[in-house]
């Protein structure tokens, strides 16, 4: 899914080190990469938390006025500075003109979602009429499954990956129960091979080929929340549809992270949240995609007045004129304050472009991987520090920003010590710490500082034990 012409990140790091006549792990390499970064100015579009404001910080270990090392964009993106301006515009409009705000301004409330949906087209690779901004991710997933999952005596399974995000898992369980089906026999979960952390593509395709005739819907993550594995969405789509299955994706960890071409790939449906890489704030406005080929054949199972054509919606004659395609799935009027925060972020994406962000991301995460592997290569190890492993795939086509690290040292200790030093990341059971350098606002120097703090923490873990 990535251009084969891209230079391998490790080669880039070594080439720059050679130019600078220093070791590849030297701080000068990180500073040079930042200097050459054409996207670096986008960092100024966001508020970066300061060390002093982080609840778990140990002020004796940090400079309180420095920026935190924020590697949590895979869970909650940072706040774009324009969010406050856009919110104040709508609050001011409400204060001054009340209900007239539904029809005027750059975001008329009645079409608030429609006024920004065009900014999503390049991010997910779809036509405007195939995208809808509404609800939360799992609500959208339920609405989509109600329309796409129509089990029969022959096709009754939903195929998903092992350890899917809990809300997806529960949604599928409840959909099966809604149809009176047995969860154990109808929920087909593909697990990694014994001793492996991630799924092999050949194993996914083999299950689809062998069992596809009994599978109604394939629902995978675009990027797995725990391992950070980027699935080959076009290949899964092609294989599933060849067996007569509908194929959909939860893009929570993929949207704004990797390049997506939902329309060209022929994906049947998809949904995503917007508060991770899309930086819309906690509980931000989610999105959904329904391929244009289904516009006249797949109807929403639940309809309401915002799925009704706008030009006759307010006739109030209770004669439904359903909008074909994704927009027909809308239930209620858009929450304008959530529209504001998403709008602020999507404008930044429009300027930066997903293609350029992905190119930087490959190098940024590749630099992180290079640094970690250098210090934890057995031949270069300078101490008997605890073992560390990257469970995220090494191939750039199989991952986004995130690397998931596991340790032989106690995970909670490592995590808490990083927190004290101003590193904002997260831990996920059973034993992973997820680190996501985001190209919109993270720098190569952030990565450099993080790696050295991590080494310090692991050395202290060795001393402690």
C-alpha positions in Angstrom: 0.0 0.0 0.0 3.1 2.3 0.1 5.2 3.5 -2.8 8.2 1.2 -3.3 10.4 4.3 -4.1 10.5 5.4 -0.5 13.9 5.3 1.1 14.1 2.9 4.0 14.1 5.0 7.2 17.3 3.4 8.5 19.1 4.2 5.3 18.0 7.9 5.6 19.3 8.1 9.2 22.6 6.5 8.2 23.0 8.8 5.2 22.4 11.9 7.2 24.8 10.8 9.9 27.4 10.2 7.2 26.8 13.8 5.9 27.1 15.2 9.4 30.1 12.9 10.2 28.5 11.7 13.4 27.0 8.5 14.7 23.4 7.8 13.6 22.2 8.0 17.2 23.8 11.5 17.7 21.4 14.3 18.6 22.6 16.2 15.5 20.8 13.7 13.3 17.4 14.4 15.0 18.0 18.2 14.8 18.9 18.0 11.1 15.8 15.9 10.4 13.7 18.5 12.1 15.4 21.3 10.2 14.7 19.6 6.9 11.1 18.8 7.8 8.8 20.7 5.5 5.8 20.0 7.8 7.4 21.3 11.0 5.4 24.5 11.1 2.2 22.6 11.6 3.4 21.9 15.2 2.6 25.6 15.9 -1.1 24.9 15.1 -1.5 22.9 18.3 -1.3 23.4 22.0 1.6 21.2 23.3 1.1 20.4 27.0 3.8 21.8 29.3 5.7 19.6 31.8 4.4 21.6 34.8 0.8 20.9 33.9 0.9 17.1 33.8 -0.7 15.4 36.8 1.9 12.6 37.3 5.0 14.8 36.7 8.0 14.8 39.1 9.2 18.4 38.9 12.6 17.3 40.3 13.3 15.3 37.1 12.2 17.8 34.5 12.4 21.5 33.4 8.8 22.5 34.3 8.6 25.1 31.4 9.5 22.5 28.6 7.0 20.9 26.4 5.9 17.4 27.3 6.9 14.6 25.0 3.3 13.8 23.7 3.1 10.4 22.1 -0.5 9.8 22.8 -2.1 11.0 19.6 -3.3 7.5 18.9 -5.6 7.8 21.9 -6.4 11.6 22.1 -5.0 14.1 19.7 -3.8 17.5 20.8 -6.0 20.6 20.6 -5.7 22.7 17.5 -5.4 26.4 18.4 -8.3 27.4 16.1 -10.8 25.2 18.1 -11.4 28.0 20.6 -11.9 30.6 17.8 -14.5 28.4 16.0 -16.4 27.6 19.2 -16.5 31.2 20.1 -17.9 32.1 16.7 -20.8 29.7 17.1 -21.4 30.7 20.8 -21.4 34.3 19.8 -23.8 33.7 17.0 -26.1 31.8 19.4 -25.9 34.7 21.9 -26.6 37.4 19.3 -29.3 35.8 17.1 -30.6 32.6 18.7 -32.4 30.4 16.2 -31.4 32.4 13.2 -28.0 30.7 13.5 -29.5 27.6 11.9 -29.4 29.4 8.5 -26.5 31.8 8.5 -22.7 32.0 9.0 -19.9 29.8 7.7 -21.4 26.8 9.6 -25.2 27.2 9.4 -26.3 24.8 12.2 -28.8 22.9 10.1 -26.1 21.8 7.7 -23.1 22.0 10.1 -21.9 18.5 9.3 -22.3 19.0 5.5 -20.4 22.3 5.6 -17.2 20.4 6.6 -17.7 16.9 5.1 -15.7 17.9 2.0 -12.6 18.2 4.1 -12.8 14.4 4.8 -12.7 13.2 1.2 -9.0 13.1 0.8 -8.4 11.7 4.3 -10.5 8.6 3.7 -10.3 8.5 -0.1 -14.0 8.7 -0.9 -16.6 10.9 -2.6 -18.4 13.5 -0.5 -21.7 11.7 -0.9 -20.2 8.5 0.5 -19.2 10.1 3.8 -21.3 11.2 6.7 -20.2 12.9 10.0 -22.4 11.8 12.9 -22.7 10.2 16.3 -19.9 8.2 18.0 -18.0 5.4 16.4 -19.8 2.4 18.0 -23.2 4.0 17.3 -22.3 4.2 13.7 -21.0 0.7 13.6 -24.3 -0.6 15.0 -26.2 1.5 12.4 -24.1 0.1 9.6 -24.3 -3.5 10.8 -28.0 -3.3 11.0 -28.1 -2.7 7.3 -25.2 -4.8 6.1 -25.5 -7.8 8.4 -28.5 -9.8 7.2 -27.8 -13.4 8.2 -29.3 -16.3 6.4 -29.3 -20.0 7.1 -26.1 -20.3 4.9 -24.4 -16.9 5.7 -24.5 -16.1 9.4 -20.9 -15.4 10.5 -19.1 -12.2 11.2 -15.3 -12.4 10.7 -13.0 -10.3 12.9 -9.5 -10.2 14.2 -8.5 -11.5 17.7 -8.4 -8.9 20.4 -10.4 -6.4 18.4 -11.1 -3.2 20.4 -13.7 -4.1 23.1 -16.4 -1.9 21.8 -16.2 -3.6 18.3 -16.2 -7.0 20.0 -19.3 -6.1 22.1 -21.1 -4.5 19.1 -20.6 -7.7 17.1 -21.8 -9.9 20.0 -24.9 -7.8 20.5 -25.7 -7.8 16.7 -25.5 -11.6 16.7 -27.7 -11.8 19.8 -30.1 -9.3 18.2 -30.6 -11.8 15.4 -31.0 -14.7 17.8 -27.7 -16.3 16.8 -25.2 -18.2 18.8 -22.2 -16.0 19.5 -19.7 -18.8 19.8 -20.5 -20.3 16.4 -21.2 -17.1 14.5 -18.4 -14.9 15.7 -15.4 -16.1 13.7 -12.2 -14.7 15.3 -8.8 -15.1 13.6 -5.9 -15.4 16.0 -2.2 -15.0 15.4 -0.1 -18.2 15.2 1.2 -19.7 18.3 4.0 -17.5 19.7 3.3 -14.6 17.3 1.7 -11.2 18.2 0.3 -10.2 14.8 -1.7 -11.8 12.0 -0.3 -13.1 8.8 -2.0 -12.0 5.7 -2.0 -15.5 4.2 -3.8 -16.8 7.3 -6.5 -14.1 6.9 -7.0 -14.9 3.2 -7.0 -18.7 3.9 -9.9 -18.3 6.4 -11.8 -16.1 3.9 -11.3 -18.7 1.1 -12.2 -21.7 3.3 -15.2 -20.2 5.2 -16.2 -17.3 3.0 -19.5 -19.0 1.9 -20.7 -18.9 5.5 -19.5 -15.4 6.3 -22.0 -12.5 5.9 -19.7 -9.7 7.0 -16.0 -9.2 7.5 -15.2 -6.5 10.0 -11.6 -5.7 10.6 -9.7 -2.8 12.2 -7.7 -0.7 9.7 -4.9 -0.5 12.2 -5.1 -2.8 15.3 -5.3 -0.7 18.5 -2.9 -2.9 20.5 -0.3 -4.2 18.1 -0.4 -1.3 15.7 -0.6 -3.7 12.8 -1.9 -2.0 9.6 -4.0 -4.6 7.7 -4.0 -4.9 4.0 -7.5 -3.5 3.5 -7.7 -3.7 -0.3 -6.6 -7.4 -0.3 -9.1 -8.3 2.5 -11.8 -6.4 0.6 -11.1 -8.1 -2.7 -10.9 -11.6 -1.1 -14.1 -11.1 1.0 -16.2 -9.8 -1.9 -15.0 -12.6 -4.2 -16.7 -15.0 -1.7 -19.9 -12.8 -1.6 -19.2 -11.2 1.8 -19.7 -7.5 2.7 -16.4 -6.0 3.9 -16.2 -3.2 6.4 -13.5 -1.6 8.6 -13.2 0.2 11.9 -10.8 3.0 11.0 -10.4 4.5 14.5 -6.6 4.0 14.4 -6.2 4.4 10.7 -8.0 7.6 9.8 -5.6 10.6 9.8 -2.7 8.1 10.3 -2.3 6.2 7.0 -3.5 6.7 3.4 -7.0 5.4 2.8 -8.7 4.9 -0.6 -12.0 3.5 0.5 -13.8 4.2 -2.8 -11.1 2.8 -5.1 -10.6 -0.2 -2.8 -14.4 -1.0 -3.1 -14.8 -1.2 0.7 -18.5 -1.7 1.4 -18.7 0.3 4.6 -16.5 1.9 7.3 -16.6 4.0 10.4 -14.2 6.0 12.5 -13.9 8.3 15.5 -12.2 11.7 15.2 -10.5 12.3 18.5 -7.3 10.3 17.9 -5.3 11.3 14.9 -8.1 13.7 13.7 -7.7 15.8 16.9 -11.4 16.8 17.4 -11.4 16.4 21.3 -12.7 13.7 23.6 -16.0 12.2 22.3 -15.7 14.2 19.0 -18.0 13.8 16.0 -17.5 10.4 14.4 -17.8 9.4 10.7 -19.1 6.7 8.5 -18.6 5.6 4.9 -21.0 3.7 2.6 -19.7 3.0 -0.9 -21.6 4.7 -3.7 -22.4 1.4 -5.3 -24.8 0.7 -2.4 -26.6 4.1 -2.6 -29.8 2.7 -4.1 -29.7 -0.9 -2.7 -28.6 -0.7 1.0 -31.1 1.3 3.1 -30.6 2.3 6.7 -32.5 0.0 9.1 -33.3 3.0 11.3 -34.4 6.2 9.7 -35.1 9.7 11.0 -35.6 13.2 9.8 -32.0 14.1 9.1 -31.9 11.3 6.6 -34.7 13.1 4.7 -33.9 15.3 1.7 -33.2 18.9 2.9 -35.3 20.6 0.3 -38.5 18.9 1.7 -37.4 18.1 5.2 -39.2 21.0 6.8 -42.5 20.5 5.0 -43.3 18.2 8.0 -45.6 16.0 6.0 -44.2 12.8 7.4 -43.6 11.4 3.9 -40.0 10.2 4.0 -37.8 11.2 1.0 -34.7 9.3 2.0 -31.3 10.7 0.9 -29.6 7.9 -1.1 -26.3 6.6 0.4 -24.4 7.6 3.5 -26.4 10.7 4.3 -29.6 8.7 4.6 -28.1 7.1 7.7 -28.2 10.4 9.6 -30.6 10.4 12.6 -30.4 13.8 14.2 -29.2 17.4 13.7 -25.5 17.9 13.9 -24.0 19.0 17.2 -22.5 22.3 16.1 -19.9 22.6 18.9 -18.5 19.2 17.9 -18.5 20.3 14.3 -16.3 23.3 15.3 -13.5 21.3 16.8 -13.4 18.8 14.0 -13.4 21.7 11.4 -10.4 23.3 13.0 -8.4 20.0 12.7 -9.6 19.1 9.2 -8.4 22.4 7.8 -4.9 21.6 9.0 -5.0 18.2 7.2 -6.1 20.0 4.1 -3.0 22.2 4.2 -0.6 19.4 5.2 -2.1 16.6 2.9 -2.3 13.0 4.0 0.3 11.9 1.5 3.0 14.3 2.9 2.0 13.4 6.5 2.3 9.7 5.8 5.7 10.2 4.2 7.0 12.0 7.3 5.3 9.5 9.6 7.2 6.6 8.0 10.5 8.3 8.6 9.5 9.6 12.1 8.4 6.1 13.3 11.3 4.5 11.4 13.7 6.8 13.3 12.1 5.7 16.6 12.5 2.0 15.6 16.1 2.6 14.5 17.1 4.2 17.8 15.4 1.5 19.9 16.9 -1.3 17.9 20.4 0.3 18.2 20.3 0.5 22.0 18.7 -3.0 22.3 20.8 -4.8 19.8 22.6 -7.6 21.7 25.9 -6.7 20.1 25.6 -3.0 21.1 24.1 -3.4 24.5 26.1 -1.4 27.0 24.4 -2.9 30.1 22.3 -5.8 31.2 19.2 -3.6 31.0 15.8 -5.4 30.8 14.7 -6.8 27.5 12.5 -4.7 25.2 10.6 -5.9 22.2 8.7 -4.1 19.4 5.6 -6.2 18.6 4.4 -3.8 15.8 5.4 -5.1 12.3 8.7 -3.7 11.0 7.6 -3.4 7.4 6.4 0.2 6.8 3.4 -1.1 4.7 2.2 -3.0 7.8 2.1 -0.2 10.4 1.1 3.5 10.9 2.6 5.9 13.5 2.4 3.6 16.5 5.0 1.2 17.9 3.9 -1.1 20.8 6.7 -2.0 23.2 6.8 -4.9 25.6 9.3 -5.3 28.4 10.8 -8.0 30.7 10.7 -5.3 33.4 7.3 -4.7 35.1 5.2 -2.6 32.6 3.6 -0.5 35.3 7.0 0.6 36.7 8.3 1.6 33.2 5.1 3.5 32.4 5.0 5.4 35.7 8.7 6.4 35.5 8.1 7.7 31.9 5.1 9.6 33.2 7.2 11.3 35.9 9.6 12.4 33.2 7.0 14.1 31.0 6.5 11.3 28.5 2.8 11.0 27.6 2.0 7.6 26.2 -0.2 4.8 27.4 -0.2 1.2 28.5 -2.6 -1.5 27.3 -3.1 -4.9 28.9 -1.7 -7.4 28.9 1.8 -5.9 28.7 2.2 -3.2 26.0 3.2 0.4 26.1 2.0 2.2 23.0 4.1 5.1 21.6 2.8 7.1 18.7 4.9 9.9 17.2 2.3 11.9 15.2 3.7 13.8 12.1 1.4 16.8 12.6 2.9 17.9 15.9 5.7 15.5 16.9 9.4 16.1 16.1 12.4 14.0 15.5 13.9 15.6 18.6 10.9 14.4 20.6 11.9 10.9 19.5 15.5 11.4 20.4 14.6 12.6 23.9 12.1 9.8 24.4 14.6 7.1 23.6 17.1 8.5 26.1 14.5 8.8 28.8 13.4 5.2 28.1 17.0 4.0 28.4 17.3 5.8 31.7 14.1 4.3 33.0 15.1 0.8 32.0 18.5 1.2 33.6 16.8 2.3 36.8 14.5 -0.8 36.6 17.6 -3.0 36.3 19.2 -1.3 39.4 15.9 -1.6 41.3 15.7 -5.3 40.6 
